[in-house]
Amino acid sequence: MDARTMRRRFLAGLGSGLRVVWPILSVLLALMVAAGLVIGVLEGWPVLDALYFTFVSGLTIGYGDLVPKRQVSRALAIAIGVCGVLVTALVAAVAVKALGTALSDDER
């Protein structure tokens, strides 16, 4: 099988897998955004800064340019981090499954 066919099968498997886990992913992303906006209100940050903080923290990068000071904000930041790890794990699991399917189709 050539690379183009394998890439097509992988992307098809990735798309179908993401459709299956999309309800879970959308809930996790909504929780992350909601928690980030609450942190933004508590810390007095603009909305864009709060969303930036949410996704930088959720992707476990955490640059440190925005740091929550209140205890409640810190607890919510931990929840954002946990949700971010779950989102990353779900997407990685779907990608591994799609790759396995594309490779197993190649062996047939």
C-alpha positions as semicolon CSV with decimal commas, in nm:
position;residue;x (nm);y (nm);z (nm)
1;M;0,000;0,000;0,000
2;D;0,132;0,342;-0,084
3;A;0,164;0,632;0,158
4;R;-0,131;0,821;0,011
5;T;-0,371;0,532;0,071
6;M;-0,242;0,479;0,425
7;R;-0,274;0,851;0,500
8;R;-0,631;0,847;0,366
9;R;-0,721;0,546;0,583
10;F;-0,559;0,705;0,888
11;L;-0,747;1,032;0,841
12;A;-1,074;0,845;0,785
13;G;-1,017;0,648;1,106
14;L;-0,921;0,963;1,293
15;G;-1,235;1,140;1,177
16;S;-1,465;0,854;1,270
17;G;-1,296;0,814;1,609
18;L;-1,326;1,184;1,686
19;R;-1,696;1,170;1,596
20;V;-1,737;0,895;1,858
21;V;-1,558;1,081;2,139
22;W;-1,676;1,430;2,036
23;P;-1,945;1,450;2,310
24;I;-1,680;1,384;2,575
25;L;-1,430;1,622;2,415
26;S;-1,687;1,899;2,383
27;V;-1,789;1,868;2,749
28;L;-1,425;1,877;2,861
29;L;-1,350;2,179;2,641
30;A;-1,663;2,357;2,768
31;L;-1,561;2,290;3,129
32;M;-1,213;2,424;3,057
33;V;-1,348;2,743;2,898
34;A;-1,602;2,797;3,177
35;A;-1,337;2,751;3,446
36;G;-1,100;2,981;3,260
37;L;-1,363;3,253;3,233
38;V;-1,440;3,223;3,605
39;I;-1,070;3,257;3,679
40;G;-1,056;3,560;3,452
41;V;-1,340;3,728;3,638
42;L;-1,191;3,647;3,979
43;E;-0,846;3,769;3,879
44;G;-0,968;4,072;3,682
45;W;-0,823;3,954;3,350
46;P;-0,966;4,040;3,008
47;V;-1,161;3,760;2,836
48;L;-0,887;3,691;2,581
49;D;-0,627;3,662;2,856
50;A;-0,852;3,421;3,044
51;L;-0,897;3,205;2,732
52;Y;-0,524;3,221;2,662
53;F;-0,452;3,110;3,020
54;T;-0,706;2,829;2,986
55;F;-0,554;2,669;2,680
56;V;-0,191;2,730;2,772
57;S;-0,258;2,566;3,109
58;G;-0,481;2,297;2,957
59;L;-0,208;2,195;2,716
60;T;0,021;2,171;3,022
61;I;0,260;2,430;2,882
62;G;0,197;2,692;3,149
63;Y;0,423;2,981;3,048
64;G;0,375;3,159;3,381
65;D;0,294;3,499;3,233
66;L;-0,055;3,480;3,385
67;V;-0,071;3,334;3,734
68;P;-0,386;3,305;3,946
69;K;-0,346;3,453;4,293
70;R;-0,667;3,344;4,468
71;Q;-0,708;2,995;4,613
72;V;-1,030;2,931;4,421
73;S;-0,861;3,036;4,097
74;R;-0,572;2,802;4,166
75;A;-0,807;2,512;4,230
76;L;-0,986;2,585;3,903
77;A;-0,650;2,601;3,726
78;I;-0,577;2,250;3,852
79;A;-0,913;2,135;3,713
80;I;-0,823;2,296;3,379
81;G;-0,495;2,104;3,379
82;V;-0,668;1,773;3,450
83;C;-0,924;1,836;3,175
84;G;-0,642;1,927;2,938
85;V;-0,462;1,602;3,008
86;L;-0,786;1,411;2,944
87;V;-0,842;1,594;2,613
88;T;-0,486;1,519;2,504
89;A;-0,518;1,154;2,606
90;L;-0,847;1,110;2,419
91;V;-0,711;1,262;2,099
92;A;-0,392;1,055;2,126
93;A;-0,591;0,735;2,186
94;V;-0,810;0,801;1,883
95;A;-0,501;0,872;1,671
96;V;-0,329;0,551;1,784
97;K;-0,645;0,351;1,710
98;A;-0,671;0,510;1,365
99;L;-0,305;0,433;1,293
100;G;-0,352;0,074;1,408
101;T;-0,654;0,037;1,182
102;A;-0,469;0,187;0,885
103;L;-0,174;-0,048;0,941
104;S;-0,391;-0,355;0,991
105;D;-0,576;-0,278;0,668
106;D;-0,235;-0,271;0,501
107;E;-0,160;-0,630;0,613
108;R;-0,480;-0,770;0,459
